[in-house]
Amino acid sequence: MKRKLAWILILSALVTVSAFAQSAAEIEELLSAEAVTYEEAAWFVLRVAEIPGIDNSAGAFSYAMEQNWLPANAASGGRARLDDLSLLIMRAFDFNGGLLYTAAKNSHYAYRELVYKGIIQGRADPGMAVSGDLLLFLSGRVLSLTEVD
């Protein structure tokens, strides 16, 4: 009986360690990316937002496109722009916006809302490519904002 319990504990520890190592490897890869694609951005943001039923990056991108959370011209392998990522964040986390965002629900006003909310900080251009570390930073800001609310 003790031997079975020991094996169960060892196996569960190995599963936990391998899951942590996989997540760490994904974060490391994301941090080294100079620019993330729309597919990578959708996969990361939808996982952070805990959207159910998303199993892979292609599924996340498809879901975001179906929900109109990304612009119609976004290609899965294209470089993600900051204003388009702003729209994805606003929609995935169901953030309310000001009058103009509520009326238009487009990337431009989503970007402006995230600047206003303090999620996007410092010098930023709406048309700039999103790096991996910027994606992680914005995700952290969103999570800290949602925890406060």
MIKOL-335992 format. One record per residue (C-alpha): x negated, y, z. Coordinates in nm, 2 decimals. Layout:
BEGIN
<site><X>X</X><Y>Y</Y><Z>Z</Z></site>
...
This chain:
BEGIN
<site><X>0.00</X><Y>0.00</Y><Z>0.00</Z></site>
<site><X>-0.28</X><Y>0.24</Y><Z>0.09</Z></site>
<site><X>-0.46</X><Y>0.15</Y><Z>-0.23</Z></site>
<site><X>-0.15</X><Y>0.24</Y><Z>-0.44</Z></site>
<site><X>-0.11</X><Y>0.57</Y><Z>-0.26</Z></site>
<site><X>-0.47</X><Y>0.65</Y><Z>-0.32</Z></site>
<site><X>-0.44</X><Y>0.58</Y><Z>-0.69</Z></site>
<site><X>-0.12</X><Y>0.79</Y><Z>-0.72</Z></site>
<site><X>-0.30</X><Y>1.08</Y><Z>-0.55</Z></site>
<site><X>-0.60</X><Y>1.05</Y><Z>-0.77</Z></site>
<site><X>-0.39</X><Y>1.04</Y><Z>-1.09</Z></site>
<site><X>-0.18</X><Y>1.34</Y><Z>-0.98</Z></site>
<site><X>-0.50</X><Y>1.53</Y><Z>-0.91</Z></site>
<site><X>-0.64</X><Y>1.45</Y><Z>-1.25</Z></site>
<site><X>-0.32</X><Y>1.56</Y><Z>-1.42</Z></site>
<site><X>-0.32</X><Y>1.89</Y><Z>-1.23</Z></site>
<site><X>-0.69</X><Y>1.95</Y><Z>-1.31</Z></site>
<site><X>-0.65</X><Y>1.88</Y><Z>-1.68</Z></site>
<site><X>-0.34</X><Y>2.11</Y><Z>-1.70</Z></site>
<site><X>-0.54</X><Y>2.39</Y><Z>-1.53</Z></site>
<site><X>-0.84</X><Y>2.33</Y><Z>-1.76</Z></site>
<site><X>-0.61</X><Y>2.35</Y><Z>-2.06</Z></site>
<site><X>-0.46</X><Y>2.68</Y><Z>-1.95</Z></site>
<site><X>-0.81</X><Y>2.81</Y><Z>-1.87</Z></site>
<site><X>-0.93</X><Y>2.71</Y><Z>-2.22</Z></site>
<site><X>-0.63</X><Y>2.89</Y><Z>-2.37</Z></site>
<site><X>-0.69</X><Y>3.20</Y><Z>-2.17</Z></site>
<site><X>-1.06</X><Y>3.19</Y><Z>-2.26</Z></site>
<site><X>-0.98</X><Y>3.16</Y><Z>-2.63</Z></site>
<site><X>-0.73</X><Y>3.44</Y><Z>-2.61</Z></site>
<site><X>-0.98</X><Y>3.67</Y><Z>-2.43</Z></site>
<site><X>-1.24</X><Y>3.61</Y><Z>-2.71</Z></site>
<site><X>-0.99</X><Y>3.70</Y><Z>-2.99</Z></site>
<site><X>-1.05</X><Y>4.04</Y><Z>-3.15</Z></site>
<site><X>-0.70</X><Y>4.04</Y><Z>-3.29</Z></site>
<site><X>-0.42</X><Y>3.80</Y><Z>-3.22</Z></site>
<site><X>-0.17</X><Y>3.69</Y><Z>-3.48</Z></site>
<site><X>0.21</X><Y>3.73</Y><Z>-3.45</Z></site>
<site><X>0.24</X><Y>3.36</Y><Z>-3.39</Z></site>
<site><X>-0.01</X><Y>3.37</Y><Z>-3.10</Z></site>
<site><X>0.15</X><Y>3.68</Y><Z>-2.95</Z></site>
<site><X>0.50</X><Y>3.53</Y><Z>-2.97</Z></site>
<site><X>0.38</X><Y>3.20</Y><Z>-2.82</Z></site>
<site><X>0.21</X><Y>3.38</Y><Z>-2.53</Z></site>
<site><X>0.48</X><Y>3.64</Y><Z>-2.46</Z></site>
<site><X>0.77</X><Y>3.39</Y><Z>-2.48</Z></site>
<site><X>0.59</X><Y>3.16</Y><Z>-2.23</Z></site>
<site><X>0.53</X><Y>3.45</Y><Z>-1.99</Z></site>
<site><X>0.89</X><Y>3.55</Y><Z>-2.03</Z></site>
<site><X>0.99</X><Y>3.19</Y><Z>-1.95</Z></site>
<site><X>1.21</X><Y>3.15</Y><Z>-2.26</Z></site>
<site><X>1.35</X><Y>2.79</Y><Z>-2.25</Z></site>
<site><X>1.31</X><Y>2.55</Y><Z>-2.54</Z></site>
<site><X>0.98</X><Y>2.68</Y><Z>-2.68</Z></site>
<site><X>0.74</X><Y>2.39</Y><Z>-2.73</Z></site>
<site><X>0.47</X><Y>2.53</Y><Z>-2.96</Z></site>
<site><X>0.34</X><Y>2.85</Y><Z>-3.13</Z></site>
<site><X>0.53</X><Y>2.79</Y><Z>-3.46</Z></site>
<site><X>0.85</X><Y>2.74</Y><Z>-3.27</Z></site>
<site><X>0.79</X><Y>3.06</Y><Z>-3.07</Z></site>
<site><X>0.73</X><Y>3.26</Y><Z>-3.38</Z></site>
<site><X>1.04</X><Y>3.11</Y><Z>-3.55</Z></site>
<site><X>1.25</X><Y>3.19</Y><Z>-3.25</Z></site>
<site><X>1.13</X><Y>3.55</Y><Z>-3.22</Z></site>
<site><X>1.20</X><Y>3.60</Y><Z>-3.59</Z></site>
<site><X>1.55</X><Y>3.45</Y><Z>-3.56</Z></site>
<site><X>1.63</X><Y>3.68</Y><Z>-3.27</Z></site>
<site><X>1.49</X><Y>3.99</Y><Z>-3.46</Z></site>
<site><X>1.23</X><Y>4.04</Y><Z>-3.19</Z></site>
<site><X>0.97</X><Y>4.09</Y><Z>-3.46</Z></site>
<site><X>0.99</X><Y>4.29</Y><Z>-3.77</Z></site>
<site><X>1.12</X><Y>4.12</Y><Z>-4.09</Z></site>
<site><X>0.78</X><Y>4.16</Y><Z>-4.26</Z></site>
<site><X>0.58</X><Y>3.99</Y><Z>-3.98</Z></site>
<site><X>0.38</X><Y>3.69</Y><Z>-4.11</Z></site>
<site><X>0.28</X><Y>3.42</Y><Z>-3.86</Z></site>
<site><X>-0.09</X><Y>3.45</Y><Z>-3.94</Z></site>
<site><X>-0.08</X><Y>3.83</Y><Z>-3.97</Z></site>
<site><X>-0.25</X><Y>4.05</Y><Z>-3.72</Z></site>
<site><X>-0.01</X><Y>4.16</Y><Z>-3.45</Z></site>
<site><X>0.04</X><Y>4.54</Y><Z>-3.43</Z></site>
<site><X>0.09</X><Y>4.71</Y><Z>-3.09</Z></site>
<site><X>0.43</X><Y>4.86</Y><Z>-3.18</Z></site>
<site><X>0.56</X><Y>4.53</Y><Z>-3.30</Z></site>
<site><X>0.43</X><Y>4.36</Y><Z>-2.99</Z></site>
<site><X>0.61</X><Y>4.63</Y><Z>-2.79</Z></site>
<site><X>0.94</X><Y>4.53</Y><Z>-2.95</Z></site>
<site><X>0.87</X><Y>4.16</Y><Z>-2.87</Z></site>
<site><X>0.81</X><Y>4.24</Y><Z>-2.51</Z></site>
<site><X>1.11</X><Y>4.47</Y><Z>-2.47</Z></site>
<site><X>1.34</X><Y>4.21</Y><Z>-2.62</Z></site>
<site><X>1.19</X><Y>3.90</Y><Z>-2.46</Z></site>
<site><X>1.21</X><Y>4.06</Y><Z>-2.11</Z></site>
<site><X>1.54</X><Y>4.22</Y><Z>-2.19</Z></site>
<site><X>1.42</X><Y>4.56</Y><Z>-2.08</Z></site>
<site><X>1.66</X><Y>4.85</Y><Z>-2.11</Z></site>
<site><X>1.54</X><Y>5.16</Y><Z>-2.28</Z></site>
<site><X>1.63</X><Y>5.52</Y><Z>-2.33</Z></site>
<site><X>1.88</X><Y>5.66</Y><Z>-2.57</Z></site>
<site><X>1.67</X><Y>5.64</Y><Z>-2.89</Z></site>
<site><X>1.55</X><Y>5.28</Y><Z>-2.82</Z></site>
<site><X>1.91</X><Y>5.17</Y><Z>-2.74</Z></site>
<site><X>2.03</X><Y>5.32</Y><Z>-3.06</Z></site>
<site><X>1.76</X><Y>5.21</Y><Z>-3.29</Z></site>
<site><X>1.60</X><Y>4.90</Y><Z>-3.12</Z></site>
<site><X>1.29</X><Y>4.93</Y><Z>-3.34</Z></site>
<site><X>0.92</X><Y>4.89</Y><Z>-3.29</Z></site>
<site><X>0.85</X><Y>5.27</Y><Z>-3.27</Z></site>
<site><X>1.08</X><Y>5.34</Y><Z>-2.98</Z></site>
<site><X>0.99</X><Y>5.01</Y><Z>-2.81</Z></site>
<site><X>0.63</X><Y>5.13</Y><Z>-2.81</Z></site>
<site><X>0.73</X><Y>5.47</Y><Z>-2.67</Z></site>
<site><X>0.94</X><Y>5.30</Y><Z>-2.39</Z></site>
<site><X>0.64</X><Y>5.08</Y><Z>-2.29</Z></site>
<site><X>0.42</X><Y>5.39</Y><Z>-2.27</Z></site>
<site><X>0.69</X><Y>5.57</Y><Z>-2.06</Z></site>
<site><X>0.72</X><Y>5.27</Y><Z>-1.83</Z></site>
<site><X>0.34</X><Y>5.27</Y><Z>-1.78</Z></site>
<site><X>0.28</X><Y>4.93</Y><Z>-1.94</Z></site>
<site><X>0.08</X><Y>5.07</Y><Z>-2.22</Z></site>
<site><X>-0.19</X><Y>5.29</Y><Z>-2.07</Z></site>
<site><X>-0.47</X><Y>5.51</Y><Z>-2.20</Z></site>
<site><X>-0.55</X><Y>5.58</Y><Z>-2.56</Z></site>
<site><X>-0.35</X><Y>5.36</Y><Z>-2.79</Z></site>
<site><X>-0.22</X><Y>5.37</Y><Z>-3.14</Z></site>
<site><X>0.11</X><Y>5.20</Y><Z>-3.23</Z></site>
<site><X>-0.05</X><Y>5.06</Y><Z>-3.55</Z></site>
<site><X>-0.36</X><Y>4.92</Y><Z>-3.39</Z></site>
<site><X>-0.43</X><Y>4.54</Y><Z>-3.39</Z></site>
<site><X>-0.37</X><Y>4.38</Y><Z>-3.05</Z></site>
<site><X>-0.67</X><Y>4.20</Y><Z>-2.91</Z></site>
<site><X>-0.65</X><Y>3.90</Y><Z>-2.68</Z></site>
<site><X>-0.76</X><Y>4.10</Y><Z>-2.37</Z></site>
<site><X>-0.50</X><Y>4.37</Y><Z>-2.45</Z></site>
<site><X>-0.23</X><Y>4.11</Y><Z>-2.47</Z></site>
<site><X>-0.33</X><Y>3.97</Y><Z>-2.14</Z></site>
<site><X>-0.34</X><Y>4.31</Y><Z>-1.98</Z></site>
<site><X>0.01</X><Y>4.41</Y><Z>-2.11</Z></site>
<site><X>0.15</X><Y>4.08</Y><Z>-1.99</Z></site>
<site><X>0.01</X><Y>4.14</Y><Z>-1.65</Z></site>
<site><X>0.16</X><Y>4.49</Y><Z>-1.64</Z></site>
<site><X>0.50</X><Y>4.35</Y><Z>-1.75</Z></site>
<site><X>0.49</X><Y>4.09</Y><Z>-1.48</Z></site>
<site><X>0.39</X><Y>4.34</Y><Z>-1.21</Z></site>
<site><X>0.68</X><Y>4.57</Y><Z>-1.33</Z></site>
<site><X>0.93</X><Y>4.29</Y><Z>-1.32</Z></site>
<site><X>0.82</X><Y>4.18</Y><Z>-0.98</Z></site>
<site><X>0.87</X><Y>4.53</Y><Z>-0.84</Z></site>
<site><X>1.22</X><Y>4.56</Y><Z>-1.00</Z></site>
